[in-house]
Amino acid sequence: MADLFPDGFSAELNDVSAELGRIGELADGVARSVSRAFRGAVSDGKSLNSILSDISRSFADIALKAALKPLEQLIGGAVESLFAATNPALGGVTAFAKGGVVSSPSFFPAGGGLGVMGEAGPEAILPLSRGSDGRLGVAGAGGGVSVTMNITASDARSFLSSEAEVSAMLLRAVRRGARAS
């Protein structure tokens, strides 16, 4: 059955299952709060107003916990990443001196703050170097200069007579390529 659906479908299905699990946990919490409030009313003789007040406080508490859970996970992940990044003994330190790809959200120090990369999908890390003209660019991105010349001559003698002109054109092309890189 897994072959019938695209690769991303199972991941989406897992996300939906996780959300349904969270909804189930919230529903169980609500049910426990309501039953606790009614048990308290029966055993302690509380008024209906008191019961409803307890229920609304319980709902507010459940909603607040659910709303703050993603923030709690984000802060926990940031702190964990920060400690792992600053202490190689904790693991999680990956060197990118030769470049690489970051495919999941990762935190890094940025200008006295904290930056995040890979949050919207894979991102490349490319080593930079200065060219002969002093400009900063991707290291190893330039290759050799490729020059294609098409020479049409009626015979060998006419080709030999244009040798100086062809040499000058080739020299100019190579110099332009050297300036551009």
Contacts in CASP RR format, 6 or more apart in sequence:
PFRMAT RR
TARGET T0000
AUTHOR 0000-0000-0000
METHOD contacts of the structure
MODEL  1
MADLFPDGFSAELNDVSAELGRIGELADGVARSVSRAFRGAVSDGKSLNS
ILSDISRSFADIALKAALKPLEQLIGGAVESLFAATNPALGGVTAFAKGG
VVSSPSFFPAGGGLGVMGEAGPEAILPLSRGSDGRLGVAGAGGGVSVTMN
ITASDARSFLSSEAEVSAMLLRAVRRGARAS
2 10 0 8 1.000
22 66 0 8 1.000
26 62 0 8 1.000
26 66 0 8 1.000
29 62 0 8 1.000
30 58 0 8 1.000
30 59 0 8 1.000
30 62 0 8 1.000
33 54 0 8 1.000
33 55 0 8 1.000
33 58 0 8 1.000
33 59 0 8 1.000
33 62 0 8 1.000
34 55 0 8 1.000
34 58 0 8 1.000
36 54 0 8 1.000
36 58 0 8 1.000
37 51 0 8 1.000
37 54 0 8 1.000
37 55 0 8 1.000
37 58 0 8 1.000
38 51 0 8 1.000
40 46 0 8 1.000
40 51 0 8 1.000
41 47 0 8 1.000
41 48 0 8 1.000
41 50 0 8 1.000
41 51 0 8 1.000
46 54 0 8 1.000
77 107 0 8 1.000
78 107 0 8 1.000
78 114 0 8 1.000
81 106 0 8 1.000
81 107 0 8 1.000
82 107 0 8 1.000
82 114 0 8 1.000
83 90 0 8 1.000
84 90 0 8 1.000
84 91 0 8 1.000
84 92 0 8 1.000
84 93 0 8 1.000
85 92 0 8 1.000
85 93 0 8 1.000
85 107 0 8 1.000
85 108 0 8 1.000
85 109 0 8 1.000
96 125 0 8 1.000
96 127 0 8 1.000
97 127 0 8 1.000
98 127 0 8 1.000
99 124 0 8 1.000
99 125 0 8 1.000
99 126 0 8 1.000
99 127 0 8 1.000
100 124 0 8 1.000
100 125 0 8 1.000
100 126 0 8 1.000
101 122 0 8 1.000
101 123 0 8 1.000
101 124 0 8 1.000
101 125 0 8 1.000
102 117 0 8 1.000
102 118 0 8 1.000
102 122 0 8 1.000
102 123 0 8 1.000
102 125 0 8 1.000
103 118 0 8 1.000
103 121 0 8 1.000
103 122 0 8 1.000
103 123 0 8 1.000
104 118 0 8 1.000
104 121 0 8 1.000
105 116 0 8 1.000
105 117 0 8 1.000
105 118 0 8 1.000
105 119 0 8 1.000
106 116 0 8 1.000
106 117 0 8 1.000
106 118 0 8 1.000
107 114 0 8 1.000
107 115 0 8 1.000
107 116 0 8 1.000
108 114 0 8 1.000
108 115 0 8 1.000
108 116 0 8 1.000
108 117 0 8 1.000
109 115 0 8 1.000
117 123 0 8 1.000
126 138 0 8 1.000
126 139 0 8 1.000
127 138 0 8 1.000
127 139 0 8 1.000
128 136 0 8 1.000
128 137 0 8 1.000
128 138 0 8 1.000
128 139 0 8 1.000
129 136 0 8 1.000
129 137 0 8 1.000
129 139 0 8 1.000
129 140 0 8 1.000
130 136 0 8 1.000
130 137 0 8 1.000
131 137 0 8 1.000
131 181 0 8 1.000
132 181 0 8 1.000
133 179 0 8 1.000
142 181 0 8 1.000
143 181 0 8 1.000
144 181 0 8 1.000
145 173 0 8 1.000
145 174 0 8 1.000
145 177 0 8 1.000
145 178 0 8 1.000
145 181 0 8 1.000
147 170 0 8 1.000
147 173 0 8 1.000
147 174 0 8 1.000
149 166 0 8 1.000
149 169 0 8 1.000
149 170 0 8 1.000
149 173 0 8 1.000
151 159 0 8 1.000
151 162 0 8 1.000
151 166 0 8 1.000
153 159 0 8 1.000
153 162 0 8 1.000
END
